[in-house]
Amino acid sequence: MKDSIPVFDPAVEGAIGHFDLDFVQRIGEHSAFLKALSDLWTMALYKLRKAQGLQEQGDGPILFSTDGAVQVLKELCAKDPTLKQAVFQEPFGFAQSGEIERAFVQVFGDGVYLLWRDAFEKEQFGKCLVMLKKLV
């Protein structure tokens, strides 16, 4: 496991460049889920740096996915602190491999994660949001 959150400038590079290689390979480098996780992290770091006066005014962070994808992940994180922790830790190797899936099972039950991820990868973000609302 790594010691700290990587330092990078979200205005010139996305978080995905700092993700754990095993995580990227397991999720798939062209995955919509991976890109949205990167954007969620990149936006969070950009907002933090801006609030601290460390981020110059500019065009904003480098993003790889759509607003809909990131919105689904925001909703997911808002459902449960365990999910939020897994989403923000596993990509960088701060949590065990599969932590997001285990947190999903803990919150929503068995069999839901794969259905939800399949809808996410097909960019059916409305369906993903409906699933989250029905499950909790």
C-alpha positions in Angstrom: 0.0 0.0 0.0 1.1 3.5 -0.7 1.9 6.1 2.0 0.0 9.1 0.8 -2.2 10.6 -1.9 -0.2 11.3 -5.0 0.5 14.9 -5.8 -0.4 16.0 -9.2 -1.8 19.1 -11.0 -5.4 18.3 -12.0 -5.3 21.1 -14.5 -2.7 19.3 -16.6 -3.2 15.6 -15.8 -5.9 13.3 -14.6 -5.8 11.1 -11.5 -5.8 8.0 -13.7 -2.0 8.5 -14.3 -1.5 7.8 -10.6 -3.8 4.9 -10.2 -2.4 1.6 -9.1 -1.5 -0.5 -12.1 -3.1 -3.7 -10.8 -6.3 -1.7 -10.3 -6.2 -0.3 -13.9 -5.6 -3.7 -15.4 -8.3 -5.4 -13.4 -10.9 -2.8 -14.2 -9.8 -2.3 -17.8 -7.9 0.7 -19.1 -10.7 1.7 -21.5 -13.4 1.2 -18.9 -16.0 4.0 -18.4 -15.9 3.2 -14.7 -12.2 3.8 -14.6 -12.4 7.1 -16.4 -15.2 8.3 -14.2 -13.3 7.3 -11.0 -10.4 9.3 -12.4 -12.6 12.3 -13.1 -14.2 12.1 -9.6 -10.8 12.2 -8.0 -9.4 14.9 -10.4 -12.4 17.2 -9.7 -12.1 16.7 -5.9 -8.4 17.5 -5.9 -8.9 20.5 -8.3 -11.6 21.9 -6.0 -9.4 21.4 -2.9 -6.4 23.0 -4.5 -8.5 25.9 -5.7 -10.0 26.4 -2.2 -6.4 26.4 -0.7 -5.3 29.0 -3.3 -2.9 26.4 -4.9 -4.7 26.1 -8.2 -4.4 28.9 -10.8 -7.5 30.1 -12.5 -7.8 28.2 -15.7 -10.0 26.1 -17.9 -10.5 23.5 -15.2 -9.3 19.9 -14.7 -8.5 17.4 -17.4 -11.5 15.0 -17.6 -12.0 11.8 -19.5 -15.7 10.9 -19.0 -19.1 12.6 -19.1 -20.9 14.6 -16.4 -23.4 11.8 -16.2 -20.8 9.2 -15.3 -19.3 11.4 -12.5 -22.8 12.2 -11.2 -23.6 8.5 -10.8 -20.3 8.1 -8.8 -21.2 11.1 -6.6 -24.6 9.6 -5.9 -22.9 6.2 -5.1 -20.5 7.9 -2.7 -23.4 9.7 -1.0 -25.2 6.4 -0.2 -22.7 5.1 2.3 -19.3 6.1 3.9 -17.9 2.6 3.2 -18.6 3.0 -0.5 -17.1 6.5 -0.5 -14.0 5.3 1.2 -13.6 2.4 -1.2 -14.1 4.6 -4.2 -11.5 7.1 -3.1 -8.9 4.6 -1.8 -8.8 1.5 -4.0 -7.8 3.2 -7.3 -4.6 4.4 -5.7 -3.8 1.1 -3.9 -4.8 2.4 -0.4 -7.3 -0.4 0.0 -7.3 -4.1 -0.8 -8.0 -5.2 -4.3 -11.8 -5.6 -4.8 -12.7 -3.2 -2.0 -15.2 -1.3 -4.1 -17.0 -4.5 -5.0 -17.0 -5.7 -1.3 -18.4 -2.3 -0.2 -21.1 -2.5 -2.9 -22.1 -6.0 -1.6 -22.1 -4.8 2.0 -24.4 -1.9 1.2 -26.6 -3.3 -1.6 -26.3 -7.1 -1.3 -25.0 -9.9 -3.5 -25.4 -9.8 -7.3 -26.0 -6.1 -7.7 -22.4 -4.9 -8.4 -22.0 -6.7 -11.7 -25.4 -5.6 -13.0 -24.7 -2.0 -12.0 -21.2 -2.1 -13.5 -22.6 -3.6 -16.7 -25.1 -0.7 -17.0 -22.3 1.8 -16.2 -20.0 0.4 -18.9 -22.9 0.7 -21.4 -23.2 4.3 -20.3 -26.7 3.7 -19.1 -26.3 6.3 -16.3 -30.0 6.8 -15.8 -30.4 3.1 -15.2 -27.5 3.2 -12.7 -29.1 6.0 -10.7 -32.5 4.2 -10.7 -30.8 1.1 -9.3 -29.1 3.1 -6.5 -32.4 4.8 -5.5 -34.3 1.5 -5.5 -31.7 -0.3 -3.5 -31.4 2.1 -0.6 
